[in-house]
Amino acid sequence: MRSVNRFDVAQYSRISRNSKIIYQLAKYGSKGLSKVNPTLVFIDAVVSLGELFIAYSEYRQVREQNKRLEIEIKVLKKELKNFQKSLELHEQKMELELAHNAELIERRLRNNREAMREYKGIYKLAKESFFMMKETLQKYQKELPNSQATRDVEKQYQEALIAYTEISLQYIGG
């Protein structure tokens, strides 16, 4: 807030001079005025009235400016409250989204674990079937080395070997 200096040197000296004149007028009556030059009293009164008018107009301007600033402060306080409410709502929304995303991630992890269990089972079954086919192929190669059945079993063995390799890569993550 802007303050007005009451003890401005020029004004203060003029006020003290006027108060002396008033004191002399009160003390001596009309005799006191005879000691003071009436022209100076009149000029001093006019100057004092002018300064009074200027000071009052400055006071009104400052008062009006203070009113505007107070209104602006109220508006800014309301905006701040609105921004705080908006921020709180946004924070609550983010917390809900975070909780929802955490739940989705947990579900995906559970599904991935179940899929890994299935892959492990499939992998073990594929390994067992692969070894059984290998034994069958070796048996056919000993008994019937150049027959069509041996070639068919060998072809199936190669396909099983490729499938087993693909499953192994998926199981390992390659």
C-alpha positions in Angstrom: 0.0 0.0 0.0 1.3 3.4 -0.8 1.8 5.9 2.1 1.8 9.6 2.1 4.7 11.3 3.8 3.2 13.7 6.3 6.5 15.3 7.3 7.5 16.6 3.9 9.9 19.4 4.6 8.2 22.2 2.5 4.7 21.2 3.6 5.7 20.8 7.2 7.4 24.2 7.4 4.3 25.8 5.8 2.0 24.1 8.3 4.1 25.2 11.2 4.1 28.8 9.9 0.3 28.6 9.5 -0.1 27.2 13.0 2.0 30.1 14.4 -0.3 32.5 12.6 -3.4 30.8 14.0 -1.8 30.7 17.5 -1.0 34.5 17.3 -4.6 35.1 16.1 -6.0 33.2 19.0 -3.6 34.7 21.5 -3.6 38.3 20.5 -6.8 38.6 18.5 -6.7 41.2 15.8 -3.5 42.6 17.3 -1.8 39.3 16.2 -2.8 39.9 12.6 -1.1 43.2 12.6 2.3 41.6 13.0 1.7 39.3 10.1 1.5 40.5 6.5 -2.0 39.7 5.2 -0.8 39.2 1.6 1.5 36.5 2.8 -1.2 34.9 4.8 -3.5 34.9 1.8 -0.9 33.6 -0.6 0.1 30.9 1.9 -3.6 29.9 2.3 -4.1 29.7 -1.5 -0.9 27.6 -1.8 -2.0 25.4 1.1 -5.4 24.9 -0.5 -3.7 24.0 -3.8 -1.5 21.5 -2.0 -4.6 20.1 -0.2 -6.4 19.6 -3.5 -3.3 17.9 -5.1 -2.8 15.7 -2.0 -6.5 14.8 -2.0 -6.5 13.9 -5.7 -3.4 11.7 -5.2 -5.1 10.1 -2.3 -8.2 9.3 -4.4 -6.0 7.9 -7.2 -4.2 5.7 -4.7 -7.4 4.6 -3.1 -8.9 3.7 -6.5 -5.8 1.8 -7.4 -6.0 -0.1 -4.1 -9.6 -1.1 -4.9 -8.5 -2.4 -8.3 -5.6 -4.3 -6.8 -7.9 -5.8 -4.1 -10.3 -6.9 -6.8 -7.5 -8.4 -8.8 -6.2 -10.2 -5.6 -9.7 -11.7 -5.1 -9.8 -12.9 -8.7 -6.3 -14.4 -8.5 -7.2 -16.1 -5.2 -10.3 -17.7 -6.9 -8.2 -18.7 -9.9 -5.7 -20.3 -7.5 -8.4 -22.2 -5.7 -9.8 -23.4 -9.1 -6.3 -24.5 -10.2 -5.8 -26.4 -6.9 -9.1 -28.2 -7.4 -8.2 -29.0 -11.0 -4.8 -30.3 -9.8 -6.5 -32.4 -7.1 -8.9 -33.9 -9.7 -6.1 -34.5 -12.1 -4.1 -36.2 -9.3 -7.0 -38.4 -8.4 -7.5 -39.3 -12.1 -3.8 -40.2 -12.4 -4.0 -42.4 -9.2 -7.0 -44.3 -10.6 -5.3 -44.7 -13.9 -2.2 -45.9 -12.1 -4.2 -48.4 -10.1 -5.9 -49.6 -13.2 -2.7 -50.0 -15.2 -1.1 -51.8 -12.3 -4.0 -54.2 -12.3 -3.6 -54.7 -16.1 0.1 -55.4 -15.7 -0.5 -57.9 -13.0 -3.1 -59.7 -15.2 -0.7 -59.8 -18.1 2.1 -61.1 -15.9 -0.3 -63.8 -14.6 -1.2 -64.7 -18.2 2.4 -64.8 -19.2 3.3 -67.1 -16.3 0.4 -69.4 -17.3 1.6 -69.3 -20.9 5.1 -70.1 -19.7 3.8 -73.1 -17.8 2.0 -74.2 -20.9 5.2 -73.7 -23.0 7.1 -75.8 -20.4 4.6 -78.6 -20.7 4.6 -78.4 -24.5 8.4 -78.3 -24.4 8.7 -81.4 -22.3 6.1 -83.2 -24.4 7.9 -82.2 -27.6 11.2 -83.4 -26.1 9.7 -86.7 -25.2 8.1 -87.2 -28.6 11.3 -86.1 -30.2 13.3 -88.8 -28.4 10.7 -91.4 -29.1 10.9 -90.5 -32.8 14.6 -90.7 -32.7 14.5 -94.2 -31.2 11.9 -95.3 -33.8 14.1 -93.9 -36.6 17.1 -95.7 -35.3 15.1 -98.9 -35.0 13.9 -98.5 -38.6 17.4 -97.7 -39.8 18.7 -100.9 -38.3 15.8 -103.1 -39.5 15.0 -101.5 -42.9 17.8 -99.2 -43.9 16.6 -98.3 -47.5 12.8 -98.7 -47.3 10.1 -96.1 -47.9 8.9 -96.3 -44.3 12.4 -95.4 -43.0 12.4 -92.4 -45.3 8.9 -91.3 -44.0 10.0 -91.7 -40.4 13.2 -89.8 -41.1 11.1 -87.0 -42.8 8.8 -86.8 -39.8 11.9 -86.8 -37.5 13.3 -83.8 -39.4 9.9 -82.0 -39.1 9.8 -82.8 -35.4 13.3 -81.5 -35.0 12.4 -78.2 -36.7 9.3 -77.9 -34.5 11.3 -78.7 -31.4 13.8 -76.1 -32.3 11.1 -73.4 -32.8 9.5 -74.3 -29.5 12.9 -74.2 -27.8 13.5 -70.7 -29.3 10.1 -69.5 -28.1 10.7 -71.1 -24.7 14.1 -69.4 -24.4 12.8 -66.2 -25.8 14.8 -66.0 -29.0 
